[in-house]
Amino acid sequence: MSCESLKSLKLPETTITAAEFITQLPWTSPGGTSLSHCLNPVLRVVGVVTPAINFEVWLPPAKGDESWNGKFNGVGNGGLAVGSITRRC
């Protein structure tokens, strides 16, 4: 499945609003946060589960030197809290 095809993925009560492959820096999020270093290539997927569960996942490439290392890091603590991942260079 390609990055672009994720936008038309059909899941119950779920809409994918954005799917983009981020490979170059600097990159600025729609919210204005700027990343200028320390980012491996990722597939950024944004969506909403009806009625109001917003989500964003960053997935590693399926192949290559930067492919998934088998580790999972989840952040956030529910409710209205916002989680973030900080990576040291």
Helices and strands as residue ranges (DSSP letters): G 4-8, E 14-22, E 27-28, E 34-35, E 42-49, E 53-59
